[in-house]
Amino acid sequence: MARSSSAEQEERVLQTQITRLITGSGFSNVAGISMAIIWVGLIWKDLPHEVLSVWLGVMSLLFFYRFASHYFKLYSDESKLSIDKYIIRRWYLVSVFLSGAGWGITSTLMFPFNELHQIVLAFILVGVSATGVAYSSVAWVYYGYVGCVLLPLMIRLFYVGGEVYYALSAMTGFFLGVMVMAVHRMYKSSIAELELSYKNEALIGDLTKASNNLESLNDDLKDEINHGKQIELELKKAKEKAEKMSKSKGEFLANMSHEIRTPMNGVIGTLQLLEDTKLNEDQKEFVEIAHRSADALLAILNDILDLSKIEAGKLSFENLVFDIKQVVNDIVVLHSLKAEQQGVSLVQHVDDKLPNFLMGDPMRIRQVIVNLVSNALKFTKHGEVKISIDVVNKDVDSVELRVTVADTGIGIPEAAQDTLFDAFTQADGSTTRKYGGTGLGLAIVSQLVDMMGGSLGMESVEGKGSSFWFTAKLQVAAAVPYASAATIGGNENLKLDARILMVEDNPINQMVAQKMLEKIGLKATLATNGIEALQCLDEQSFDLVLMDCQMPEMDGFDATREIRKLEIKALDQKRLPVIAMTANVMSGDRERCLEVGMDDYIGKPVQRDQLAAVLSKWLVN
C-alpha cells in the first residue's frame, strides 16, 4: 500500500513537471524557430537549398506541434477535445528532443567554412541552449536537449583543432556543465517544492477528511443525544403512564375493596348474629359452613390487597410487645377443628430458651404462620402438621428465631420448587383444580419475611411432605403484651347507657351494626350521610360517633372536619370520639381518617369482638 502510494505520488509530480514545462516553454519555442530562420537565411548561399528547406521544414513542424499544444492547451485536463492528454505530453517531450537533435545537425552536416559563420553558429547554439532553460522543469528532458545541441558543436570545434577552436570547445563544454548543474539545482528545488506541496495537500486532505468525519461523528453524536432525549422523554411518558396506571390500579383496588367489603360486612355480620340465635343442628352446620366460606372469601380479598400494598411499597409494620407463644397457641386453636376433621394432628413445639415477650408486628408474624399452616393442612390428608419455634441466636437485647411448619402431605415436585414463591403460582394446574387457592399465600409470605429482614426457605420430597421455615430477628421486651380484642371486649366497665350516633348509608350494614350494638347493650341513632349526622349533633348530644367514610351528599371525612370546627368554636365543648367504621382498608386509609380528626379505625367486615374492644376503649368510665 505504501509503495503504491509513493508511486502515485511520483507519477503525479512528473505529470505536474511536464505540465509546467509545456506551460513555460512558449518563449523558448518562438526563440528557437526564430534562430532557425535566421540561421537558414545566413547560410542560404553556402549550402544546398534542398537541405536547408528540409531542415527548416522539420524544425517548423516541430515548432507548430508544440505551439498548437501550448496555445490550445491540448495537454491540459481542461481540454474539451477527446484526445489523450498523456499522449500529447509524451509527444511534446519527443519534439523537444528532436528539436535539440535538429540543432545538433547544424554542427555536423551544416557546419560552415566561413569563420564568421562558425562564430555566429556557436552563439546561436549557445543562445538556443540558454533559452532551453524553460525545459528545466523536467531535468532529463533539458539534459537531453542541451546535450543534443552543444555536444556536436564541442566535438566539431575540437576536431577542427587549433588553439582558438580548442578554447571554444572547452568554453562550450564549460558552459554545458554550468547549465546542467544550474538546471539540476533548479529541478531539485522544484521537486522538493512539489513534494512538500502535495504532502501539505494530502495533509490538508486528511485534515479535511478528519474534519468531515468529526462533523459526521458530531452529527451522529447529536443524533444519539436527540435519540437519548427522545428515549428519555418516552421513558418519562412511560413512567408517567405507569404511575397513572398504578394510581388507577390502586384506585380500582380501593373501590373494589370497598364495594366487596360493604356486602361482605352484611354477610359476615348477619352470620355472626345468626349464630347467636336458637338454631337446630342442621341450621348451625349451615351457618358454620357459610361463615367459613365468607371468611375464606375475605382471606382471599385480604391477600390480594396485601400483595397490592407490598408492590406499591405501602405496607406498614407495627412495633408492639407480644407473646409469640400465645400467637402460635391461638393459631393451633384456630385450625385445630379443621385438622381434627381431616384426621391430621396439629402440634406445636417451642424452644425453652424463647423469651416471654418480644417486640414486633404480631399481626404480620401471625399472617405468615397462618399462611404456612393453612397450606400445610390443605395438602395433608394424614399424619401431622408441626409448628416449631427454635432460637437460633440470642443475646441480651435481641433474639433470632427460626419458625418451621412441617407436614406429611403430598410434597412438591422439584421442578416446581423454583417458582413456588411467585405470585399466582402453584405446583401445577391439577393442584389448583384439586385443592383450590389463588397461589398468593406463599408470595405474600416471601415478601413479608423479606420486609422483616428475615429469610425464607423450604425442603420437600414429593409424596413424603414439606417443611417451610423462615427466620426473624426481634427485640426482646420486658413489658406485658398488648391486650387482645377478646380481653378488652369483656371489660365490665363498658358504659351501657352511652348515646351512639351511627352514620352509615347502607341499609344492611345499618341493621348489622345496630344488632351488634344491641348485643353489647347499646342502642344507636341512625344518620345516612354527613349532613344528617351534623343535624343530629346539633339537635342532641352523643358520647361517640361511628362514621362511615364513603357516603352520598357529604362523606365521613368532610363530616368529621365540620365536627372538629364546631368544637373549636365552642371552647368549652368536650371532644367527641369519632370512630371510622369503613370498608376503606387500603394503605393510607387509616392515616387519612386520623388526619381529618377521627380518633380510631375499624375496618369492614366488622367483627363483634373488635367493635366491643374499640367501644370499651372510648366509652369506659
C-alpha positions in Angstrom: 0.0 0.0 0.0 2.9 2.4 0.9 4.8 1.6 -2.3 1.6 2.1 -4.4 1.0 5.5 -2.7 4.7 6.5 -3.3 4.5 5.5 -7.0 1.3 7.5 -7.4 3.0 10.5 -5.7 6.0 10.3 -8.1 3.7 10.0 -11.2 1.7 13.0 -10.0 4.9 15.0 -9.6 6.2 14.0 -13.0 2.9 15.0 -14.7 3.0 18.3 -12.9 6.6 19.0 -14.0 5.7 18.1 -17.6 2.7 20.5 -17.5 5.0 23.2 -16.1 7.5 22.5 -18.9 4.8 22.9 -21.6 3.3 26.0 -19.9 6.6 27.8 -19.5 8.2 26.9 -22.9 6.3 29.3 -25.2 9.0 31.9 -25.5 11.7 29.2 -25.9 9.8 27.7 -28.8 9.4 31.1 -30.6 13.1 31.9 -30.0 14.2 28.6 -31.3 12.2 28.9 -34.6 13.3 32.5 -35.0 17.0 31.5 -34.7 16.4 28.6 -37.1 15.1 31.1 -39.7 18.0 33.5 -39.1 20.5 30.6 -39.5 19.0 29.4 -42.8 18.9 32.9 -44.1 22.6 33.4 -43.1 23.9 30.3 -44.9 21.3 30.1 -47.7 24.0 30.8 -50.3 26.6 28.4 -48.9 24.6 25.2 -48.7 22.2 23.4 -51.0 18.7 24.8 -50.7 17.1 21.4 -50.6 19.0 20.5 -47.4 18.2 23.9 -45.8 14.5 23.7 -46.8 14.1 20.2 -45.4 15.8 21.1 -42.1 13.8 24.3 -41.7 10.6 22.4 -42.6 11.2 19.8 -40.0 12.1 22.4 -37.4 8.9 24.3 -38.3 6.7 21.2 -38.0 8.1 20.5 -34.5 7.5 24.2 -33.6 3.9 24.2 -34.8 3.1 21.0 -32.9 4.5 22.5 -29.7 2.8 25.8 -30.4 -0.6 24.2 -31.0 -0.3 22.0 -27.9 0.7 25.1 -25.8 -1.8 27.6 -27.3 -4.9 25.3 -27.4 -3.9 23.6 -24.1 -4.2 20.1 -25.6 -2.0 18.8 -22.8 -4.4 20.2 -20.0 -7.1 18.3 -18.2 -9.3 21.3 -19.1 -9.1 20.4 -22.8 -12.6 19.7 -24.3 -11.1 17.7 -27.2 -11.3 13.9 -26.9 -7.6 13.5 -27.1 -5.5 11.6 -24.6 -3.6 14.3 -22.8 -0.8 11.9 -21.8 -0.1 11.1 -25.4 0.1 14.9 -26.2 2.5 15.4 -23.3 4.6 12.5 -24.4 5.0 13.7 -28.0 5.7 17.2 -26.8 8.8 15.9 -25.0 9.8 13.9 -28.1 9.5 17.1 -30.2 11.9 18.8 -27.7 14.4 16.1 -28.1 14.0 16.2 -32.0 14.5 20.0 -31.9 17.7 19.5 -29.9 18.8 16.9 -32.4 18.0 19.2 -35.3 20.3 21.9 -33.9 22.9 19.2 -33.3 22.8 18.5 -37.1 24.0 22.1 -37.8 27.3 21.3 -36.1 27.8 18.1 -38.2 26.2 18.3 -41.6 25.7 22.1 -41.9 28.9 23.4 -40.3 30.1 26.5 -42.3 33.6 27.1 -43.7 33.4 30.8 -43.0 35.0 31.5 -39.7 32.4 34.4 -39.1 29.6 32.0 -39.7 31.1 29.5 -37.4 31.2 32.0 -34.6 27.6 33.1 -35.3 26.5 29.4 -35.3 28.3 28.9 -31.9 26.5 32.0 -30.5 23.1 30.8 -31.9 23.6 27.3 -30.4 24.6 28.8 -27.0 21.5 31.1 -27.2 19.3 28.1 -28.1 20.7 26.2 -25.1 20.1 29.2 -22.8 16.5 29.6 -23.9 16.1 25.9 -23.4 16.2 26.5 -19.6 12.4 26.6 -19.9 12.6 22.8 -20.2 14.3 22.5 -16.8 11.1 21.5 -15.1 11.9 18.0 -16.3 15.7 17.8 -15.8 16.3 14.7 -18.0 14.5 16.4 -20.9 16.7 19.5 -20.6 19.8 17.3 -20.3 18.9 15.5 -23.5 18.0 18.8 -25.3 21.1 20.8 -24.4 23.3 17.7 -24.9 22.0 17.3 -28.5 22.6 21.0 -29.2 26.1 21.6 -27.7 27.9 18.2 -27.7 28.2 18.0 -31.5 29.4 21.6 -31.6 32.0 20.9 -28.9 33.2 17.8 -30.7 33.3 19.7 -34.1 35.3 22.6 -32.7 37.8 20.2 -31.1 38.0 18.2 -34.3 38.9 21.4 -36.3 41.8 21.9 -34.0 44.0 24.9 -33.2 44.3 26.9 -30.0 41.2 29.1 -30.8 39.0 26.1 -31.5 40.3 24.1 -28.6 39.5 27.1 -26.4 36.0 27.4 -28.0 35.4 23.7 -27.5 36.5 24.0 -23.8 34.3 27.0 -23.2 31.3 25.2 -24.8 31.9 22.2 -22.5 32.2 24.5 -19.5 29.0 26.3 -20.5 27.3 22.9 -20.9 28.4 21.8 -17.4 27.4 25.1 -15.8 23.9 24.9 -17.4 23.5 21.3 -16.4 24.4 22.0 -12.8 22.2 25.1 -12.6 19.2 23.2 -14.0 19.9 20.3 -11.7 19.7 22.6 -8.7 16.5 24.2 -10.1 15.0 20.8 -10.7 15.7 19.5 -7.2 14.3 22.7 -5.7 11.2 22.3 -7.9 10.7 18.6 -6.9 11.1 19.4 -3.2 8.6 22.2 -3.5 6.1 20.0 -5.3 6.5 17.1 -2.9 6.1 19.4 0.1 3.1 21.0 -1.7 1.5 17.6 -2.3 2.3 16.4 1.3 0.7 19.6 2.6 -2.2 19.0 0.2 -2.5 15.4 1.4 -2.3 16.6 5.0 -5.0 19.2 4.3 -7.0 16.5 2.6 -6.6 14.2 5.6 -7.4 17.1 7.9 -10.4 17.9 5.8 -11.5 14.3 5.8 -10.9 14.1 9.6 -12.9 17.3 10.0 -15.7 15.9 7.9 -15.5 12.7 9.9 -15.5 14.7 13.1 -18.5 16.7 11.8 -20.2 13.4 10.8 -19.4 12.0 14.3 -20.7 15.2 15.8 -23.8 14.9 13.8 -24.1 11.2 14.9 -23.5 12.3 18.5 -26.2 14.9 18.1 -28.5 12.3 16.7 -27.6 10.0 19.6 -28.2 12.8 22.1 -31.5 13.6 20.4 -32.3 9.9 20.3 -31.3 9.7 24.0 -33.5 12.6 24.8 -36.3 11.0 22.8 -35.9 7.8 24.7 -35.7 9.8 28.0 -38.9 11.5 27.0 -40.5 8.2 26.1 -39.3 6.7 29.3 -40.7 9.7 31.2 -44.0 9.3 29.4 -43.9 5.6 30.1 -43.1 6.3 33.8 -46.0 8.8 34.0 -48.2 6.3 32.3 -47.1 3.5 34.6 -47.6 5.8 37.6 -51.0 6.8 36.3 -51.9 3.1 35.7 -50.6 2.2 39.2 -52.7 5.0 40.6 -55.7 3.8 38.6 -54.9 0.3 39.8 -54.8 1.5 43.4 -58.0 3.4 43.0 -59.6 0.4 41.3 -58.5 -1.9 44.1 -59.6 0.6 46.7 -63.1 0.9 45.1 -63.3 -2.8 44.5 -62.2 -3.5 48.1 -64.9 -1.0 49.4 -67.6 -2.4 47.2 -66.8 -6.0 48.1 -66.3 -5.4 51.8 -69.6 -3.5 52.1 -71.8 -6.6 51.3 -69.2 -8.8 53.0 -69.8 -6.8 56.2 -73.5 -7.6 55.8 -72.9 -11.3 55.1 -70.4 -11.9 58.0 -72.2 -9.6 60.4 -75.5 -11.4 59.7 -73.9 -14.8 60.1 -72.5 -13.6 63.5 -75.9 -12.5 64.6 -77.5 -15.7 63.3 -75.0 -17.8 65.3 -76.4 -16.2 68.5 -80.0 -17.2 67.7 -81.6 -20.6 68.6 -80.7 -23.0 65.8 -81.1 -26.7 65.3 -78.1 -28.9 64.4 -78.6 -28.6 60.6 -79.0 -24.9 60.8 -75.9 -24.5 62.9 -73.9 -26.6 60.4 -75.2 -24.5 57.5 -74.3 -21.2 59.3 -70.9 -22.5 60.2 -70.3 -23.5 56.5 -71.5 -20.1 55.3 -69.3 -18.4 57.9 -66.2 -20.3 56.9 -66.9 -19.6 53.2 -67.3 -15.9 53.9 -64.1 -16.0 56.0 -62.3 -17.8 53.1 -63.5 -15.2 50.6 -62.4 -12.4 53.0 -59.0 -14.0 53.3 -58.6 -14.1 49.5 -59.6 -10.4 49.4 -57.1 -9.6 52.1 -54.3 -11.5 50.3 -54.9 -9.5 47.1 -54.9 -6.2 49.0 -51.7 -7.2 50.9 -50.0 -8.1 47.7 -51.0 -4.8 46.1 -49.7 -2.9 49.2 -46.4 -4.7 49.1 -45.9 -4.0 45.3 -46.7 -0.3 45.9 -44.3 -0.2 48.9 -47.1 1.0 51.2 -47.4 -1.9 53.6 -46.5 -0.7 57.1 -45.3 -2.7 60.1 -46.1 -2.0 63.8 -43.7 -2.5 66.7 -45.7 -3.8 69.6 -45.0 -6.0 72.6 -46.4 -9.5 72.1 -46.1 -13.1 73.2 -45.2 -15.3 70.2 -46.1 -18.4 72.1 -49.6 -17.1 72.6 -49.7 -16.3 68.8 -48.8 -19.9 67.9 -51.2 -21.2 70.5 -54.1 -19.1 69.0 -53.2 -20.4 65.6 -53.3 -24.0 66.8 -56.7 -23.4 68.4 -58.0 -21.7 65.3 -57.0 -24.6 63.0 -57.5 -27.5 65.4 -61.1 -28.2 64.3 -60.1 -28.4 60.6 -57.1 -30.6 61.4 -59.4 -32.9 63.5 -61.9 -33.1 60.7 -59.1 -34.2 58.3 -57.7 -36.7 60.7 -54.4 -34.7 61.0 -52.5 -34.0 64.2 -51.7 -30.3 64.6 -48.9 -30.0 67.2 -46.5 -27.3 68.3 -43.0 -27.2 69.8 -41.5 -24.1 71.4 -37.9 -23.7 72.4 -37.4 -23.3 76.1 -34.9 -20.5 75.5 -37.5 -18.4 73.9 -38.1 -15.1 75.8 -41.6 -14.4 77.1 -42.2 -11.1 75.3 -40.8 -9.7 72.0 -41.1 -6.5 70.1 -42.5 -6.7 66.5 -45.7 -6.8 64.5 -47.7 -9.8 65.8 -50.3 -9.5 63.1 -47.8 -9.9 60.3 -46.0 -12.7 62.0 -49.4 -14.4 62.6 -50.2 -13.8 59.0 -47.0 -15.6 57.8 -47.5 -18.6 60.1 -51.3 -18.8 59.3 -50.5 -18.9 55.6 -47.9 -21.7 56.1 -50.2 -23.7 58.4 -53.2 -23.3 56.1 -51.2 -24.6 53.1 -49.8 -27.5 55.2 -53.4 -28.5 56.2 -54.7 -28.1 52.7 -52.1 -30.6 51.2 -52.0 -33.1 54.2 -54.6 -35.8 54.4 -52.9 -38.0 57.1 -50.1 -37.7 59.6 -49.3 -34.4 61.2 -48.6 -30.7 60.8 -46.0 -29.4 63.2 -45.2 -25.8 64.2 -41.8 -25.4 65.7 -40.1 -22.2 67.1 -36.4 -22.5 67.7 -33.9 -20.0 69.0 -31.0 -19.6 66.5 -29.1 -16.8 68.3 -29.8 -14.9 71.4 -28.3 -12.0 73.3 -29.4 -9.6 76.0 -31.5 -7.3 73.7 -32.5 -9.4 70.7 -33.2 -13.0 69.6 -33.1 -14.6 66.1 -35.9 -17.2 65.6 -36.5 -19.9 63.1 -40.1 -20.8 62.7 -40.8 -24.1 60.9 -44.1 -25.6 59.6 -43.6 -29.2 58.6 -46.2 -31.6 57.2 -46.5 -35.2 55.9 -48.5 -34.1 52.9 -48.2 -34.6 49.1 -44.9 -32.8 48.8 -43.8 -30.6 46.0 -42.1 -31.7 42.7 -38.6 -30.5 42.4 -39.3 -28.8 39.0 -42.0 -26.6 40.7 -40.0 -25.5 43.7 -38.1 -22.6 42.0 -41.4 -20.8 41.2 -43.3 -21.7 44.3 -42.9 -18.2 45.9 -44.1 -16.4 42.7 -47.5 -14.7 42.8 -50.4 -16.7 41.3 -48.3 -19.8 41.1 -49.0 -23.3 42.3 -47.1 -26.6 41.7 -49.2 -27.3 38.6 -52.7 -26.8 37.2 -54.0 -30.0 38.8 -53.2 -28.6 42.2 -55.4 -25.6 41.6 -58.2 -27.8 40.3 -58.0 -30.3 43.2 -57.1 -28.2 46.2 -58.1 -24.6 45.0 -56.4 -21.4 46.1 -55.1 -18.3 44.3 -51.4 -19.0 44.7 -50.9 -15.7 46.5 -50.2 -17.1 50.0 -46.6 -18.1 49.7 -45.8 -15.0 47.5 -47.1 -12.8 50.3 -45.2 -14.8 52.9 -42.0 -14.4 50.9 -42.3 -10.7 50.7 -43.4 -10.2 54.3 -40.4 -12.2 55.6 -38.1 -10.2 53.3 -39.6 -6.9 54.6 -39.0 -8.1 58.2 -35.3 -8.7 57.3 -35.5 -12.5 57.5 -35.1 -15.3 55.1 -37.5 -17.9 53.8 -36.8 -21.5 52.7 -38.3 -24.9 52.1 -37.4 -28.5 51.8 -39.8 -31.0 50.2 -39.9 -34.6 48.9 -42.7 -35.4 46.6 -45.1 -37.9 48.3 -43.4 -37.5 51.7 -44.2 -34.0 52.8 -42.8 -30.5 53.0 -41.1 -28.2 55.5 -41.3 -24.5 55.2 -39.2 -22.2 57.5 -38.5 -18.6 58.0 -36.2 -16.6 60.3 -36.9 -13.3 62.0 -34.7 -11.2 64.3 -36.8 -9.5 67.0 -36.0 -7.3 70.0 -36.6 -8.7 73.5 -39.2 -6.9 75.5 -39.7 -6.8 79.3 -43.3 -5.3 79.3 -46.5 -7.2 79.1 -48.1 -7.8 75.6 -50.8 -5.7 74.2 -54.3 -6.6 75.2 -56.3 -8.6 72.7 -59.7 -7.7 71.3 -61.3 -10.5 73.2 -59.8 -9.3 76.5 -61.0 -5.8 76.0 -64.3 -6.9 74.8 -65.0 -8.5 78.1 -64.5 -5.2 80.0 -67.2 -4.9 82.6 -66.8 -1.1 82.8 -68.5 -0.6 79.4 -70.9 2.3 79.6 -74.1 0.5 78.5 -76.2 3.7 78.5 -73.9 5.5 76.1 -75.5 7.5 73.3 -74.2 6.3 69.9 -74.6 8.1 66.6 -74.1 5.7 63.7 -73.5 7.3 60.3 -74.0 4.6 57.6 -75.7 4.8 54.2 -76.0 1.0 53.5 -79.3 -0.4 54.9 -77.9 -3.9 55.5 -74.8 -2.6 57.3 -77.1 -0.3 59.4 -79.1 -3.3 60.5 -76.0 -5.5 61.2 -74.3 -2.7 63.2 -77.4 -1.9 65.2 -77.9 -5.6 66.1 -74.2 -5.9 67.2 -74.6 -2.8 69.4 -77.8 -4.3 70.9 -75.9 -7.5 71.8 -73.4 -5.3 73.6 -76.2 -3.4 75.3 -76.2 -0.2 73.3 -78.7 1.5 71.0 -77.7 3.8 68.2 -79.3 6.8 66.5 -79.0 6.5 62.7 -77.8 9.0 60.1 -77.4 8.1 56.4 -74.9 10.8 55.5 -72.7 13.6 56.9 -75.4 16.3 56.6 -77.9 14.2 58.6 -75.1 13.5 61.2 -74.4 17.2 61.7 -78.2 17.8 62.1 -78.4 15.1 64.7 -75.4 16.5 66.6 -77.0 20.0 66.5 -80.2 18.6 68.0 -78.8 16.4 70.8 -75.5 15.3 72.3 -73.8 11.9 71.8 -71.0 10.0 73.6 -69.5 8.5 70.4 -69.9 8.6 66.6 -69.4 5.5 64.3 -68.6 7.2 61.0 -68.6 5.6 57.6 -66.3 7.3 55.1 -67.9 6.9 51.7 -71.4 8.3 51.6 -73.6 10.5 49.3 -74.0 14.2 49.7 -71.4 14.6 52.5 -68.8 11.8 53.2 -67.3 10.9 56.6 -64.1 12.9 56.0 -65.9 16.2 55.5 -68.4 15.5 58.3 -65.6 14.9 60.7 -63.9 18.1 59.7 -67.1 20.0 60.3 -67.5 18.4 63.8 -64.0 19.5 64.8 -64.6 23.0 63.5 -67.7 23.3 65.7 -65.8 22.0 68.7 -63.2 24.8 68.2 -65.9 27.4 68.1 -67.5 26.0 71.3 -64.4 26.3 73.5 -65.9 24.5 76.5 -67.2 21.5 74.5 -65.6 18.2 75.2 -64.0 16.4 72.3 -66.4 13.9 70.8 -64.9 10.5 69.9 -65.4 9.8 66.2 -64.6 6.2 65.1 -64.2 5.3 61.4 -66.2 2.2 60.6 -65.4 1.8 56.9 -64.7 -0.6 54.0 -61.7 1.6 53.1 -58.8 -0.6 54.2 -56.1 0.2 51.7 -52.7 1.6 52.7 -53.1 5.1 54.0 -56.8 4.9 54.7 -56.3 4.6 58.4 -53.8 7.5 58.4 -56.2 9.6 56.3 -59.0 9.0 58.8 -56.8 10.1 61.7 -55.6 13.2 59.8 -59.1 14.6 59.3 -59.7 14.3 63.1 -61.1 10.8 63.6 -59.9 9.0 66.8 -59.9 5.4 65.8 -60.5 3.0 63.0 -62.5 -0.2 62.4 -62.3 -2.0 59.0 -65.2 -3.8 57.5 -66.3 -6.5 57.7 -66.7 -5.6 61.4 -66.1 -8.4 63.9 -68.3 -8.1 67.1 -65.3 -8.6 69.4 -63.4 -5.9 67.6 -66.3 -3.5 67.8 -66.7 -4.2 71.5 -63.0 -3.6 72.1 -63.0 -0.2 70.4 -66.2 0.9 72.2 -64.8 -0.1 75.5 -61.6 1.8 74.8 -63.5 5.1 74.2 -66.6 4.6 76.5 -65.0 3.1 79.6 -65.7 5.1 82.8 
